[in-house]
């Protein structure tokens, strides 16, 4: 057997191994149902075709008119389509012109618009250096317990107590200001001399 015939036989065998089973073909409508009598099968096929045509007619009857679709921006008129294509071509031309006018990489590097590979690498090393420094400092930082011990961080109870003390001091200050003697009383007690403010 020639190599060509062997190839055809192999393809045929492969196709036969992977062909769909009769049930799948029935569901796809490619094979008549084995459960119906041959005399009924043609009537079933005709009925199925009529059902599909009816469904298609209903679908076409429900579809929106061109004017409605155009109003919603779904469809465009031929003139609008042409205008859109012209705008795209115009934009593409502008991009091509811009590409032709742009400077060389060396010129852009000299102007500082783009970075040289050395600058890119240098910045990456600088970022890494900063990251490493932060990590090192994070490892050396004091624990929360040590910070509490030195009074740098306060517990929620201490924060609340401090807030209450401030409120108490503010209230005492208000009372003191309200009850302070006026100028006349201070003059009578000899704290201030007459006419002195």
Buried (B, 14 or more C-beta within 10 A) or exposed (E): EEEEEEEEEEEEEEEEEEEEEEEEEBEEEEBBBEEEEEEEBEEEBEEEEEEEEEEEEEEEEEEEEEEEEBEEEEBEEEEEEEEEEEEEEEEEEEEEEEEEEEEEEEEBBEEEEBEBEEEEEEEEEEEEEEEEEEEEEEEEEEEEEEEBEEEEBEEEEEEEEEEEEEEEEEEEEEEEEEEEEEEEEBBEEEEBEEEEE
